[in-house]
Structures are given as C-alpha cells and as structure tokens.
Amino acid sequence: MRPITPDEFDSFHLVDQHAFGGGPMTEDDRRVFMPRMEFDRSLAAFDGGTVISAAGAYSFMLSVPGGQVLPAAGVSLVGVLPTYRRRGVLTSMMRRQLDDVRDRGESLAVLWASEAPIYSRYGYGRASWTLSYTIKRGEGALAAPVDPEVRLRLAEPSDALAEMAKVYEEVMASRPGMFARGDAWWQRLVHDPAAERGDAGPLRCLLAEHRGQPRGYALYSGQGKWEPTFLPDGVLTVRELMSSLPQADAALWGDLLSRDLIGEFRASLRPVDDPVRYQLADPRRLRSLLSDALWARITDVPVALARRAYAAPVDVVIEVRDSLIPANAGTWRLTASGADDTASCVAAAGSACDVQLDVSALGAAYLGGTRLGALAGAGLVGGQPGAIRQLSAAMCWDPAPWCPVIF
C-alpha cells in the first residue's frame, strides 16, 4: 500500500469506475480534475501490479465554529475493486490514511459518504446536513418586496470568478463546514461540458450587487420544455446560490423563482437554515428533502476541540472511545467561557467523567450541526444529563454548517 505516481493514475481511477459504476474521464474532465489531484496524498493497495483499492485526500482549509479556519483532509476517491471486497482492504487503507492525516498536523478529516453505514466504522460522524428543493410554477412568490438597492446582472460564469470568490469568502468567514477555494476548485465549479448537460442549456451566472459591491451570485441552468398543448414546462436548476447579504439573497431567489416559461425549479445541496425557507410567502410550497452532507472525523481530540469556538460556557470532562487512534482515547477536560473565549482541552486522566461518547459522535457534533443531546436520546452518548445538555448547547452553532459542493 503506497501513494501512486502520475503514470499510475489510470489504473488508480479504474478502481473508482468499478466502485461507482462510472467511466473513464474525458480529456476535458481530466484537464479540470488533475490540478486538484494531490499524488502524495493518494493511497493504493496492490496485488502484484494490479491496483485493487484507492483513496485520496485534498488539503483543505476548513471553516469551523467561531470563524477559525483549520487544516483538514478532504477524503475522496475511496473504493475497492468488487473482486477484493470483504477482505479488510478498506479497513487497512482507512487506518493508514488516518495516521497520515494526523502526522500532517490535520486534526480533522471530512468526507461525503457514498453509503451511510460505511464510515462510522472508522470514526466519522454526520456533522452537517443538506436540503434539496423543488418548487412549482407560480409558487415562488416572496413574502416581502425585494430591496430596490440590489442590482442584478447576468454574466458569463468564467468572467465572474473574482466577484463570486469575494462573496464566497465573506460567507465562509461566518459559516462552518466550507473550505477555501483556489483557482482549481473554482474551475471545477464552472466546468460545463456540453456533452454532460443532457437537454439543459449552458451554465448561467446571475450576480447581485449592493451599493456597487458583489453580495451574491447564482449559478444555474435552464431546460426548455413544453407540454403537448404547448404549455411551457421548463426546468430551472440551481447549481450554487451564495449571498453575504439578506437583501441579495432575496433578490436572487425572487428573480429565479419568477422566471418565465419555467414549470419547476430545483435546487440541491442547500443549507438547512437556508433563508429562502423564510422568505417565501408560502414556505410549504418549497418541497424539501433532508440528507446528510459532511461527515467529520477528529484525528487529534485536544487540538480540534481547542481550535473551535463554543456558543455557551462549558466545563466538562469527556471520555472518548477511539479504536483506531489510541492517542484520542481517554478522558479530556474541555473548558470555554463562551463564543469569544479561547477554549482549552487537556488530558484529565483519573478525573471522573461527565460525558462518555465514541469519537464518531464527537465528530458529528464538531461543526455545530448535529446536537449531542439528540445523539444522547438515541443512546449514542452517555453521562450526566446536565453535563450532556451543557456540552450540547456549547457545541451547537449558528449559522448551521454547510458544504455547498461534493468533493
């Protein structure tokens, strides 16, 4: 088991194709993907000269509660050839990868889980959630008029990268779960090969400006459709909508949801506290589906807990179970006086513990989007009820964590 070299990439990616039912990359897709590939962070298991399993990681700077940005591993490209499953290959690879993440000084690993039962075995917990929406024609009226000071402007996506990046950075400064985007990630976001559009049109960009400054954007595509009676029934799909000002958010949604000839509007990967849920005149018309998003795995408990902020004072002793990283296991005293205070997490061997939990439950609560109290109600967290309530309240965060892209 070792990292691959660039000339081994095709064999490495073949594992991904078998595992996920995909096909080879086109030259255009490869051109956009390769700048994000970190070969020194790849991992492959070999049987002779055959790559039988694969995993990769991206070097992220991830926002956590309190506006801090921490180095984190964005785990991706994980798969095992179908003929090598159920032999412990994935477990060996996950152990090796977590050791590497910790050795690099990253106290956190995050991923999007292909299947929910897999990653809790390796200490990951569901740390953020996402909504998908559909809304029908005529159902998108807003409850309040749009601020006339917000100016909307159409732009080519590739020409608006600087404005979009400014908005994204402003949002990331206050919302956990987002990773800093370099040029390679922005190129991925606006990548729009015609062969992959289906019946939809090209990717469009709508910018929202307030007093001369970019404060929001929407990336979307439209698909023209008519019913047999020539009734317009098009589809508008939002790829990403981001705003750093409530007025800009309302203006963007107000424009998109009132577009002519559209029978259905669709949006996915939305935050659970999306403002549009409260901006609509009839929020029941926003048909939503909730699913898990980022899973988080803490690789260094005292560092990770000390580097985020807490919404309320907390002083508890936590007993952590971790079968893969022995240094995490044990008792830790976490103290913080509130959101503006620097937290402390130190070993507390011999102290009576207030809360007992697995590292996966701690990871689930880390970004502030999954309540420890809810996990306790499910029997996944034990201890003194008062201490659990205190820790649950302290670890929650507003706004909710959000990762707007699957990596």
N, C-alpha and C positions, 0 to 999 in steps of 0.2 A: 504494500500500500504506500503510495507516494504521490506527490504532485505530478501533473503531466507537463510535457513540453509542447510548444505550439504545433509541432508537426504531428502530435498525437490527438489533436483536438477532434478530428472527425470520428475517431474511434470512441473518444470520450462522449461526444454528443450523440453517438448512436445508442448509448445506454438510455439517454433521455428520450430518444424517439421510441424505443421499445417500451419504456416505462409509462410514457404518457400518450402513446398512440399517435405521435406526430411524424413528421417527415423531415428530410434534410432542409437546411436553410437555403434560401435563395441567395444569390450573390449580394442583392440589395440588403436583405436582412442581416447577412454576415457583416457587411460593411458597417451597419449601425450597431451590431452586437459586440464586435471584437474590441472596440475601445473600452468597454466595461469589463471585459474578461480579465481577471487577475490570476495569471497562471500559477504564481507562487501560493495562492490560496485554494487552488484546485486540489482534489484528492481522488485518486482512483485505486481500486483494488484490481489486481491482475491475476489471471490463471494462465500461467505461461505468458504468451504475448497478447492475450485477449483481455481487454478492459471489461470487467464484469460488474463494476459498480462505480458510481461517480457522485461527487459532491463539490460544491463551490461556495464561495463567500465573497461578498462585496465589503469593502472597507467604508463604513458609513460614519457620519457624524449625526447622531440621532438626538432629537429634542426630547427632553424628559420634563416632568413637572417642575415648575419654577423658572423656566426659561434657560436651564442649563442644556448644553449640547455635549453628549458623551460619545467617545469612540465605541462603535458596536459592529458586530459582524452580521451582515445581511445574508443569511444562509439561503442557497438556491441550488438548482440543477441537481437535486438529490434523486438518485434512482438506482435500482439493481436490475440486472437482466432477469427476465422471467424464469430462466432455467437455473438461477442461483438463489432464488428466494428461500426463506425459511431455514437458512443455514447460519445465521448470526453475522452475515456480512455487513448489513446495515448497522447493527449494534456496534461492531468493531469500528466502522467508519465514523459513526457519531461520537464515540468515545475519543477517537483520535482528533476529530475536528474540535471538540470542546476543549481538549487540552491545548490545542494550538491557539484557540481564541483567547484563553486565559493567559497563555505565555506571551501573547502580543500586547497584553495590558488592556484588553477589552473586557469589561465586567459584564457585558450583556451581548447575547445573540438573539436575533429576531428572524422570523420567517413567516411565510404564508403556508399553511399546512394543506397538502394535497388531500389528505384524509385525516379527519379529526382524531381517530384512535391512535395514530402512529406516534406523535411527538411528545405526548405526555409521558411516554416511557423513558424519554431522555431528558426530562426535567423542564420541558416547555409548558407554559400555561397560556390560556386565551386572554390576551392583555388588551385587545381593543376589538371593536365591533363595527360593522358597516351596514348601511341600508341601501337597498335598490328600490327604485320607484318606477311606477307607470302612472300616467295621468292622461285622461281622455280629452279630446277636443272640447273646448268650452268650459272646462272645469278648473282652469288655472288662474282665475281672477284673484288679484291680491286684495287684502283687507284694507290697505291704505294706499293713497296715491304715491307714485314714485317721485322722489326729490328732483325738481327740475334742474338742480345744480349738477346732477350726474349726467355726463355726456357719454353716449355710446358710439363706438366707432368700429367698423369692420376692418380687419387687417389679415394679411396672409400670416398663417401661424409662424413660419420661419422668419418673418420680418418683425415679429412681435416678441421675440425671446427675451430681450432686455426688459421690456415692460412686465412681462409675465414673471420673470425672475424676481423683480422688485416686489411684486405683490406676494409671491410665494415666501420670500424671506421674511416679510412682515408677519405673515400668518404663522410661520414656523416659530417665530420668536415667542409666541404665546401658547401654541398648541403642541402637546406631546405627541410622539409617535411619528414625526416627519423626519426625513433625512435630507441633508443638504444635497442639492443637485448641482453637479458640474455640467459642463457642456455635453458630455456623452449621455447623461440622463435626460437632458432637455431634447437632444436629438432623438432619443428613443420615444419621448412623449409625442413629438410632432411627426414621427415616421408614419407615412401614409401611402404605402404602395398600392397602386390601382388594382393589382391582382388580388388584394386581400379585402377590398371594400365590399364585395358582393354587389348588391343592387344599389348601394348607397353612393352618394356623391362624395367629393373630396372633403377633407377636414377643413373646417372654418374656424375663425377666431373672432370673438366679439370682446372688445376692450371697454371697460368702464373707467372713465376719468372724472375726478372730482377736484375742482379748482386747479386744473392743469396737471394733476398727478395721477398716474395709473393706480387705481384702487381695487380693480377686479378684472377677471377675464373668464371667458367660457370657450372651451374647445368642443366643437360639436360637428355632427354631420347630418344631412337630411336625405331622405329617400322618398322620391315621388311615387305615389300610388293612387289609383282611382278604383272605386268600386264599379261593377258593370253598368250601373246607372249614371256613371260619370260623376259620382260623388267623391270629392277629394278625401283621401285616406292616407296621407303621407305619414312618415315616421321621422321624428327628430330625436337623435341620440346624443346625449351629453357625455363626452369623454372625461372632461375635468372642468369644474367650475370652482373658482377660488376668489375670495374677496377679503380685504382687510378693513372694510367699512360697511356697516349695515345697509346704508343707502345704496351703495354699489351693488351689494348682493341682491337687494330687492329689484333694482333696475335691470340686472341681468336676467333674473327669473321672469320678471314682468314682460320683458321683450321676447324671450324664448317661448314662454307658455302662451303667447298670443299670436304666434306666427301663423300666417295664412296657409291653407291647404294641408294642415297637419291634423291627422286623426288621433295620433298617440305620441306622447312624449315619454322618453325613457332615460333614466339616469342610474348609474351604479357606483359603488364604492363611495357612498356619501357618509358623512359623519353622523353619529346617532343624535347629535344635538344640532343638526342642520337648521339654520334659521328659516329656510323655506317652509318647514313644518308649522311655523308660527306666523308666517307672512301671508299664507293663503286665506282667502275668505272662507273657504270650506275645506279645512285640512283633511277631512275624511276622504276627499277625492284623491288624495295622494296615497295610492295603494303601495304599501311598503313591505319589504321582506328583509328580515334581520338575519345576519350571518356573522360568524366570527371572522376576524381580519388578522391583525398581527398576533403571533404567538411570541412570547418572550421567555428567555432562559437566562437566569443570573449565573454567571460563572465566578464572580467574586462578591460574596454577600456583603461584607463590611464596606467595600468600596462603592458598590452600586447603591446601597441604602443611604450612605452618607452624601452621595453626589446629587440627590434629588431633593426637592422641597416638599414640605408637608402642610396640608391645609389647616391643621389644628395641632395644638400641643400634644406631644406624645412622649411617654417614658415607659417602655415595656421591655421585658426580657423574652426573646423569641427563641424557641428551639426549632432548628431547621434540620430536616432529613434530606440527605442527598447521597444516593448510592453511587453516582458517577464521579463526583468531585468531592473527595473526602474533606478537603480544606473548608468546604462550605458547611459541613455538618457540625452541629454543636449548638451552644447557646450564645446569643448575642444580645447586648443591651442597646436598644435604639432610643435616642433622645433627640428631641427638637422642640423648640418653643413656639413654632408657627411658621407661616409661609416665608417670612423674611429672614429666618434664622438659619445658620449653618447646622446641619444635622451631624450627629455623632453615632457611630455604630462600632462597638468594641466587643471583644470576646468577654464572656461572662461565665466562664466555667465555674461550676459549683453553685451558681445562683439558682434560686427557684424560678422556673419559667412561668410566664403568664400566658403565652400563646404557643401552641405546637402546630407545625404545618410542614408539608413537603415543599421542596424548592419550586415545584411546578405551581403551587398555589401562590407562593410569594412572587413568582414571575408574572402570574396572571394579574396580580394587584399592582404591579410595579409602576405601570404607566398611568394609573389612576382611573382606568376604565372598567375594572371588574371589582366589585366590592368584596372585601374579605368576609363581611357579615353574611353575604349571600352564600359564599363558599362554606362558611360555618354551618349555615342552615342546611346545606347539602351533606354535612358530615365530613367535609374535607379539611376543616380547621378545628382544632380543639383548644381548650384552655378556659380561663376565667371569662365569663360573659362580658364583664365590664371592660376588661383589657382588650377583648376582641372588638368591642364597639369603639373603643378609643383608637385602636390601630386602624380599623376600617375607615373611620371618619378622617383620620390624618392622611391616609394614603389615597383617598379619592381626590379627583382634581377636576377643575372647571377652567377652560373648556375640556371636553372629552378628548381622549387621544384619537388620532386619525392618521392613517397612512393612505393617501389617495391613489397609490399605484401598486400593483402586484409586481414584485421583482423576482 
